[in-house]
Amino acid sequence: MSDVLRVQVVDLTEDGEGIAFGPNGIKIFIKGGYPGDDVEVTLYGIKEKYAQGKIMRIVSSKIPRIQPFCQNQCGSCSYTDLEYSAETALKESKLLELYANTMGKNYDESLYKGFIGMESPFEYRNKAVYAVEKSGNEYVVGLYRRQSHDIIDIKCCRLEPEWINAARNGIRDALNSAEFRNLTASSERTLRYLFLRGSDKGEKIAVLVVYCRFPGIDLLTDKLNSLGINNVLLSVNHEEGNRILGDTMVVLSGENTITVDLLNLKFKVNPYSFLQINTEQTAKLYRTAVDLLCLEHDDSVLDLYCGIGTISLYMAGMCHKVFGVECVSEAIDNAVENALANGISNTDFRVGLVEKILPQIIAEGHKVTKAVLDPARKGCAPEVFKTLSGAGINTIAYVSCNPKSQCRDILIAMQYGYKVKSIRAVDMFPHTSSVETVALLSKEK
């Protein structure tokens, strides 16, 4: 089946690949294919029921292309050849289709309140992790090609700010320098990953992830310091697998934390802390969620799956008290520290599974009135909505990085009397297929 086939792209996968069907009914996934495209493709990766398709010619298209802004071929981005307005229109279309198909008669188009994009959808990432490998006599520093263990040597990424591009390229230069070669044996396993977090104008931190300590670490530290990255840590991770950071950190220079400005608050974070990748859009996302709650001074609010307390501390200045719940103990430690650092005293952070801690808070007699949910991709535990409903909590802002699991959870919430009042989308990851959503759920008192 290596001949050229002419097919019509009829849909998109969750990852942004076009979907078409061959003459024998085989499903064809086409990178760079969009609904409405009439394309000629050759097939590869052929299985019994599906195959990958490579576009040889675009016969016609409803979506005009632009010159791709990236040639790295790592596969991290989904929409490098579309105007940003066309990209957001595609995301919006898929999102509305999902809500309509999942919620059926419980969904009405009037519930959707719009898509919040970026004015400048580049250089937005505040974190990057690059893999390091020796290829022949040269080190490569880059990203794994999608669904492979091949490292694509990255020289420039348009989604990374200038300082991250400079740090990655600087480390590659240092690794390939004669000075570094003189310090290390040619067979020595040296740097494994380069972890970076921070902003162009703010504080920055880097972690050198290694299999074990080796001569030359000081040289790499000095290189990062010379590029304005004052905080450099060493993490040993000799375990095989996809885990990046090791269990411990050693400070090579500076501090083991940085301070990030968000929502007019200061958050101290370390490399283990969860922090949204796009600071600009995070502020829009959280403001959107909190605005939906219409907080009043006497409200006591739940922030479930609270992470390092970002939303909790933002809400604390608008209401009586905030209860934050998170299962990661280090995140709760961060939340408590951040509350103290910002002079906030009306928060109560607790560590544990939401489905276990939530009933305890309710049983203590706290008159909680509203809630924010911001779970991981898998969504909420089913019993969460039962407990919220039983406690008389009638207003919920549900923030989601996975609209599919959010739709599932909304159907569960409806069993307890909640109705969807509004939905908004926020583009947290431009040029990828991901989108975050905020749904307002409420029930009659």
C-alpha positions in Angstrom: 0.0 0.0 0.0 2.9 2.4 -0.8 1.0 3.9 -3.7 -0.3 7.4 -3.5 -3.9 7.6 -2.2 -6.3 10.5 -2.5 -8.4 10.9 0.6 -10.6 13.4 2.4 -9.7 14.5 5.9 -12.9 14.3 8.0 -11.8 14.8 11.6 -9.0 15.4 14.0 -7.6 13.2 16.8 -7.0 14.6 20.3 -3.4 15.1 19.3 -4.3 17.2 16.3 -3.7 14.6 13.6 -6.1 14.5 10.6 -8.3 11.5 10.2 -9.2 10.0 6.8 -10.3 6.7 5.5 -8.8 4.6 2.7 -10.8 2.8 0.0 -10.8 -0.4 2.1 -12.0 1.4 5.2 -8.6 1.6 6.8 -8.3 4.6 9.2 -5.5 6.9 8.2 -3.8 9.3 10.6 -2.3 12.3 8.8 0.1 14.7 10.5 -0.6 18.2 9.1 -4.0 17.2 7.7 -7.1 19.2 8.7 -10.9 18.7 8.3 -12.0 19.5 4.8 -8.6 18.8 3.2 -8.4 16.9 -0.1 -4.9 15.3 0.0 -2.7 12.8 -1.7 -0.8 10.6 0.8 1.5 7.6 1.0 1.0 5.2 3.8 3.5 3.9 6.4 3.3 2.2 9.8 0.6 0.1 8.3 -1.5 -2.1 10.7 -4.6 -4.2 10.1 -7.1 -1.4 10.8 -5.1 1.8 10.6 -2.0 3.4 9.1 0.0 6.7 9.1 -0.3 8.9 6.1 2.4 11.3 4.8 1.0 14.2 2.7 2.5 14.3 -0.8 0.2 17.0 -2.2 -2.7 19.1 -0.9 -5.2 19.1 -3.7 -7.5 21.6 -1.9 -8.1 22.8 1.6 -10.6 24.9 3.5 -7.8 26.0 5.9 -5.0 28.1 4.3 -1.5 27.2 5.4 1.4 29.4 6.3 5.1 28.7 6.1 5.8 26.4 9.2 7.5 28.3 12.0 9.4 25.3 13.1 11.5 22.6 11.4 12.6 20.6 14.4 10.5 17.5 13.7 10.3 16.6 17.4 6.5 16.4 17.1 5.7 18.4 20.3 3.7 21.0 18.3 0.5 20.2 16.4 -0.2 23.4 14.4 3.0 24.9 13.1 1.6 25.6 9.6 -1.6 27.5 10.6 -2.3 31.1 11.4 -3.1 31.3 15.1 -6.7 32.3 14.5 -7.2 29.2 12.4 -5.6 27.0 15.1 -7.9 28.4 17.8 -10.9 28.0 15.6 -10.0 24.3 15.2 -9.6 23.8 18.9 -12.8 25.6 19.6 -14.7 23.5 17.1 -13.4 20.2 18.6 -14.3 21.4 22.1 -17.8 22.3 21.2 -18.3 19.0 19.4 -17.1 17.2 22.5 -19.5 19.0 24.8 -22.5 18.6 22.5 -21.8 14.8 21.9 -21.1 14.1 25.6 -23.8 16.1 27.3 -26.5 15.8 24.7 -29.7 17.6 25.6 -28.0 19.0 28.8 -25.8 21.1 26.6 -26.9 24.3 24.8 -24.6 26.5 22.6 -25.6 29.5 24.7 -23.6 28.0 27.6 -20.3 28.5 25.8 -18.8 32.0 26.6 -15.8 32.1 24.3 -12.1 31.2 23.8 -9.3 33.2 25.5 -6.2 33.1 23.4 -2.8 34.9 23.5 -2.0 38.1 21.7 1.6 36.8 21.1 1.5 33.0 21.2 5.2 32.4 21.3 8.0 32.2 23.9 5.5 31.5 26.6 6.9 28.5 28.4 8.4 29.0 31.9 9.8 25.5 32.1 11.8 23.2 29.8 13.4 19.8 30.1 16.0 18.7 27.6 17.5 15.3 27.1 21.2 14.9 26.6 23.0 12.2 24.7 26.4 11.6 23.1 26.1 10.9 19.4 29.5 9.9 18.0 31.9 12.5 19.3 29.4 15.2 19.8 26.7 15.8 22.5 23.2 16.6 21.4 20.8 18.5 23.7 17.1 18.4 22.7 13.7 16.7 22.8 12.7 13.2 22.2 11.0 12.7 18.8 7.4 11.8 19.4 6.8 8.1 20.3 10.5 7.3 20.2 13.8 7.5 22.1 15.6 9.5 19.4 16.7 12.9 20.6 16.2 15.8 18.2 19.0 18.3 18.7 17.2 21.6 19.3 18.9 24.8 18.3 15.9 27.1 18.6 12.3 26.5 19.9 9.8 29.3 19.3 7.8 28.3 22.3 10.7 28.9 24.7 11.8 32.3 25.8 15.3 33.6 24.9 16.9 32.7 28.1 15.9 29.0 27.8 17.2 28.8 24.2 20.5 30.4 25.4 20.9 28.0 28.3 20.3 24.9 26.2 22.7 26.0 23.5 25.2 27.2 26.0 25.3 23.8 27.7 25.7 22.0 24.4 28.6 24.3 23.6 30.2 23.6 27.0 29.7 19.8 26.6 31.4 19.8 23.2 34.3 22.1 24.3 37.9 21.0 24.4 37.9 22.0 28.1 35.1 19.6 29.0 36.7 16.8 27.0 39.9 17.3 28.9 38.0 16.9 32.2 36.0 13.7 31.3 36.7 10.3 29.9 35.3 9.7 26.5 33.2 6.7 27.8 31.9 8.5 30.9 28.2 9.0 31.3 27.8 12.7 32.0 24.7 14.9 31.8 21.4 13.2 31.4 18.8 16.0 31.4 18.9 19.8 31.7 15.9 21.1 33.7 15.1 24.9 33.4 12.5 27.0 35.1 11.9 30.8 35.3 11.4 33.8 33.1 13.3 36.3 31.0 12.9 39.1 33.5 12.5 37.1 36.7 14.5 34.6 38.6 15.8 31.4 37.0 16.8 28.0 38.2 18.5 25.1 36.4 19.0 21.4 37.4 21.8 19.3 36.0 20.4 15.7 36.1 23.2 13.2 36.1 23.7 9.4 36.3 26.4 10.1 38.9 28.8 13.0 39.7 31.6 13.5 37.2 34.4 16.0 36.6 33.2 18.9 34.6 30.1 19.7 36.6 31.7 23.0 37.8 32.3 24.0 34.2 28.6 23.5 33.3 27.6 25.4 36.5 29.9 28.3 35.5 28.4 28.3 32.0 24.9 28.6 33.4 25.9 31.3 35.8 27.5 33.3 33.0 24.1 33.2 31.2 22.3 34.8 34.2 21.1 31.6 35.8 22.3 32.0 39.4 20.5 29.1 40.9 22.0 25.7 39.8 21.2 22.4 41.4 22.5 18.9 40.9 20.2 15.9 40.9 21.4 12.3 40.7 19.1 9.9 38.8 20.6 6.6 37.8 17.3 4.8 37.5 16.0 3.8 34.0 12.6 5.0 32.9 10.9 8.3 32.2 11.3 10.0 35.5 13.4 13.1 35.2 14.5 14.4 38.6 16.1 12.3 41.3 15.0 12.1 44.9 17.5 14.7 46.2 19.0 18.0 45.1 22.4 19.5 45.9 22.9 23.2 45.5 25.8 24.0 43.2 25.2 27.8 43.3 22.5 30.2 44.6 19.3 28.8 46.1 17.1 25.7 45.7 14.0 27.8 45.0 12.9 30.8 42.9 10.1 33.3 43.4 7.5 33.6 40.7 5.1 36.6 40.4 1.5 35.6 39.6 -1.8 37.3 40.2 0.0 40.1 42.2 1.3 37.4 44.6 4.7 35.9 45.0 5.1 32.1 44.9 8.2 30.3 46.0 8.7 27.2 43.9 11.4 24.5 43.5 12.0 22.1 40.7 9.5 19.6 42.2 6.7 22.1 42.5 3.8 22.0 40.0 3.4 25.3 38.2 1.5 25.9 35.1 3.7 26.2 32.0 2.3 29.5 30.7 2.3 32.2 33.3 0.4 34.8 31.2 -2.5 32.4 30.5 -2.5 31.0 34.0 -3.5 34.4 35.3 -6.3 34.6 32.8 -7.5 31.0 33.6 -7.5 31.5 37.4 -9.2 34.9 37.2 -11.8 33.4 34.9 -12.5 30.6 37.4 -12.7 32.9 40.5 -14.8 35.5 38.7 -17.4 32.8 38.1 -17.8 32.2 41.8 -18.8 35.8 42.5 -17.1 35.6 45.9 -18.4 37.6 48.9 -16.6 38.6 52.0 -18.4 36.0 54.2 -17.8 33.0 51.8 -15.7 30.1 52.9 -14.4 28.3 49.9 -12.9 25.0 49.0 -9.9 24.8 46.6 -9.7 21.1 45.8 -6.6 19.7 44.1 -5.0 23.0 45.1 -1.3 22.3 44.3 1.0 25.0 45.7 -2.0 27.1 46.6 -2.1 29.5 43.7 -5.9 29.8 43.4 -6.3 29.6 47.2 -4.1 32.6 47.9 -5.7 34.6 45.1 -9.2 33.9 46.6 -8.1 34.6 50.1 -8.2 38.3 49.7 -11.8 38.1 48.5 -13.5 35.9 51.1 -13.6 34.8 54.7 -11.6 31.6 54.5 -10.1 29.1 52.0 -9.6 25.4 52.6 -7.0 23.9 50.2 -6.7 20.2 49.7 -3.9 18.4 47.8 -2.5 14.8 47.9 1.1 15.9 47.3 2.7 16.8 50.6 5.5 18.8 49.1 2.9 21.0 47.3 1.1 21.6 50.6 4.4 22.6 52.2 4.8 25.1 49.3 1.3 26.4 49.8 1.8 27.0 53.6 5.1 28.8 52.9 3.6 30.9 50.2 0.7 32.0 52.4 3.2 33.1 55.1 5.4 34.9 52.5 2.4 36.9 51.2 1.1 37.7 54.7 -2.1 35.6 54.2 -3.6 34.0 57.3 -7.1 32.9 56.3 -6.1 29.7 54.6 -6.2 26.1 55.8 -4.1 23.7 53.7 -4.5 19.9 54.2 -2.7 17.0 52.6 -4.5 13.9 51.4 -6.9 12.6 48.8 -9.7 15.0 48.2 -12.3 12.3 48.5 -11.0 11.6 52.1 -10.2 15.0 53.3 -13.3 16.8 52.0 -15.7 14.8 54.3 -13.5 15.6 57.3 -13.7 19.4 56.6 -17.5 19.2 56.2 -17.8 17.1 59.4 -15.9 19.7 61.4 -18.8 22.0 60.9 -17.2 24.6 58.6 -19.9 26.4 56.6 -18.3 26.1 53.2 -20.3 27.8 50.5 -18.4 27.5 47.2 -15.7 25.4 45.6 -13.0 25.3 42.9 -12.0 22.0 41.4 -8.7 21.8 39.5 -7.9 18.1 39.2 -5.2 16.3 37.2 -6.0 14.9 33.7 -7.9 11.9 35.1 -10.5 14.2 36.7 -12.3 13.9 40.0 -13.2 11.0 42.2 -17.0 10.3 41.7 -17.8 10.7 45.4 -16.5 14.3 45.4 -19.8 15.6 43.9 -21.9 13.6 46.2 -20.1 15.1 49.2 -20.2 18.6 47.8 -24.0 18.3 47.2 -24.7 16.9 50.6 -22.8 19.8 52.2 -25.0 22.3 50.4 -22.2 23.7 48.2 -24.2 25.0 45.3 -21.6 26.8 43.2 -18.5 25.1 41.7 -15.9 26.4 39.3 -14.4 23.4 37.6 -11.0 24.0 35.9 -9.8 21.2 33.6 -6.8 20.4 31.5 -8.7 17.5 30.0 -12.2 18.5 28.7 -13.0 14.8 28.1 -12.7 13.8 31.8 -14.4 17.1 32.7 -17.4 16.1 30.6 -17.6 12.8 32.3 -17.5 14.5 35.7 -20.1 17.0 34.7 -22.5 14.1 33.9 -21.8 12.7 37.4 -22.4 16.1 39.0 -25.7 16.3 37.2 -26.9 13.2 39.1 -26.7 15.3 42.2 -28.6 18.3 40.9 -25.9 20.4 39.4 -26.4 22.2 36.1 -23.8 23.8 33.7 -24.3 27.5 33.7 -21.3 28.5 31.5 -18.1 27.2 29.9 -15.0 29.1 28.8 -11.8 27.9 27.1 -8.3 29.2 27.7 -5.5 28.4 25.3 -2.7 27.5 27.8 -0.5 25.8 25.2 -0.6 27.5 21.8 0.5 25.4 18.8 -0.4 22.2 20.6 -3.7 20.4 20.6 -4.3 21.0 24.3 -6.8 23.5 25.8 -8.0 24.2 29.3 -11.6 24.9 30.2 -13.6 26.4 33.1 -17.1 25.3 33.7 -19.5 26.9 36.2 -21.8 24.3 37.9 -24.6 25.3 40.2 -27.7 24.0 41.7 -30.8 25.6 43.3 -30.6 26.1 47.0 
